Amino acid sequence: KPGSLPQDARINDLVLHPQDRNHLYLTCQYGVYQSGDGGGSWTPTVTGLPHGRARRLAICRTQPNVIYLTIRAEPGKPPWEGGVYKSTDGGNLWEPCLDGLAQRLSKQGEARQKTFNYDRLVVHPTDPDVVYVGGLGWGNHRMYKTADGGRSWQSITNIVDRGWITFNGASVMCLSMSSQDPDVLYWGSSMHVFQSTDGGASWYQRYGEALTDGRIRGSGLEVTCVLNVFVHPKGPNRLYFGYADIGLLITDDAATTFRRCVEGIDRGLHEGPLSMAFDPDDSEHCWAGFGWRSTAGRAGVVAESTDGGRTWRQLGTPETGLPAGLHRALLVDRSSPSHTRRLLTTASGHGVYASEDGGHTWEPCND
C-alpha cells in the first residue's frame, strides 16, 4: 500500500541521514526508498535510475544532499546498466557517474558473473567530490576513485603487498573509511584485508605475514574456510589443513606457521583435501583426496606424496580406473606389503574403489 515497503523487499542497505535521525534511506530490488518519520512510512525515489536493482548508498556527512548509489547490472544482458549514480538533491533525482568504470559483459559461452559490477562505496566526510568504489565479482578486482564528483573514475589498485594469497583476485567485498582520517581506508576481499594510508594511492595487506623461508603466519584475522584437519600419526605437531579454495596448508610447529602445499595438483583442484591416509612404515609417504566441489572439471583426484605432503603426484584419475568424484574417505591397508600398499577410497556417485599398487591403478569393489 502507499507509504509502505513492498512485502518481499530485500533490504540491501540502510543509511541514516547524518543531520536528521528521523530521515532514513534504504535500497532494495525495487530501488531507493526514503522515510522522513523514522521508518513509519516510505517513499520510492528512483527518478533517473534505469532499473530498481539498487545496492549501496554513501552520504557526505557535511553535505548530506550529495548521495552516491551503486546499482547492479544484470549479468550478460546488454546494454550494461550498472555502476554508480549520484544525487545532489537528497535522493530525489539520480544521474549516472560511469566514465572510467569497466563495463565488460559476458560473451557467449562465458560464465554469467563476468559482467562487471560495483557494490561497496564510501564518500569523503567533508569533500563530496572524493568517492571510492570497489569492483565486485571474480573478473573485476579493482578499486576506483573519483576526485571530481563522479565525472571520471581512475583505477587505484596499486597493491604493494598482496601477502601469501596470490592465487585469488581481491574482489571488494567490504570497504571502510576512517572517521578520523579519510586518507585511511580498509578493503576486504573473500580472503584478503588491505589498508591504505594515502587516500588509495597504495595498498598493503594486513591479514598475515609471509616469512623468508616460505612459511606463512596469520595475524589473528583469518578469512578462510577449513574443511578438514588431519594430525600426522607420528607426531601431534604436524597437522594438515584442507581448505576450500586455498587448498592444503601444513604446519610442523602445532599451527604457529604454515606452508601451502599444492605443487603437482591441477589448478582446478586446489581445494581440500577431503581425506588423507598415511603409510604406517614411512612417515613422509601419504595419499590425499583433493577437490571438494563436484562440478565439471573439478570433481576430485587422489594424489600421492613421498615428502610429507610438500609436493604431490596425481594418481587416482579416470585414466587409472578411478572415476571422477569427491573422495571423502581414503584408507590404507596396514597389513599390505609396503611396496604394494592397498588403498581404498570412496568416489561420490560411484561407490568404493580399491588399488593394489599404491594408487597407480584402481578397480571397483561394490559387491
C-alpha positions, 0 to 999 in steps of 0.5 A: 500500500502507499507509504509502505515497503513492498512485502518481499523487499530485500533490504540491501542497505540502510543509511541514516541521514547524518543531520536528521535521525528521523530521515532514513534511506534504504535500497532494495530490488525495487530501488531507493526508498526514503522515510522522513518519520523514522521508518513509519512510512516510505517513499520510492525515489528512483527518478533517473535510475534505469532499473530498481536493482539498487545496492549501496548508498554513501552520504557526505556527512557535511553535505548530506544532499550529495548521495552516491548509489551503486546499482547492479547490472544484470549479468550478460544482458546488454546494454550494461546498466550498472555502476554508480549514480549520484544525487545532489538533491537528497535522493530525489533525482539520480544521474549516472557517474560511469566514465572510467568504470569497466563495463565488460559483459559476458560473451557467449559461452562465458560464465554469467558473473563476468559482467562487471559490477560495483557494490561497496562505496564510501564518500569523503566526510567533508569533500563530496567530490572524493568517492571510492568504489570497489569492483565486485565479482571474480573478473573485476578486482579493482578499486576506483576513485573519483576526485571530481564528483563522479565525472571520471573514475581512475583505477587505484589498485596499486597493491604493494603487498598482496601477502601469501594469497596470490592465487585469488583476485581481491574482489571488494567485498567490504570497504571502510573509511576512517572517521578520523582520517579519510586518507585511511581506508580498509578493503576486504576481499573473500580472503584478503584485508588491505589498508591504505594510508594515502587516500588509495594511492597504495595498498598493503595487506594486513591479514598475515605475514609471509616469512623468508623461508616460505612459511606463512603466519596469520595475524589473528584475522583469518578469512578462510574456510577449513574443511578438514584437519588431519594430525600426522600419526607420528607426531601431534605437531604436524597437522594438515589443513584442507581448505576450500579454495586455498587448498592444503596448508601444513604446519610442523610447529602445532599451527604457529606457521604454515606452508601451502602445499599444492605443487603437482595438483591441477589448478582446478583442484586446489581445494581440500583435501577431503581425506588423507591416509598415511603409510604406517612404515614411512612417515613422509609417504601419504595419499590425499583426496583433493577437490571438494566441489563436484562440478565439471572439471573439478570433481576430485583426484587422489594424489600421492606424496613421498615428502610429507605432503610438500609436493604431490603426484596425481594418481587416482584419475579416470585414466587409472580406473578411478572415476571422477568424484569427491573422495571423502574417505581414503584408507590404507591397508596396514597389513599390505606389503609396503611396496604394494600398499592397498588403498581404498577410497570412496568416489561420490556417485560411484561407490568404493574403489580399491588399488593394489599398487599404491594408487597407480591403478584402481578397480571397483569393489561394490559387491 
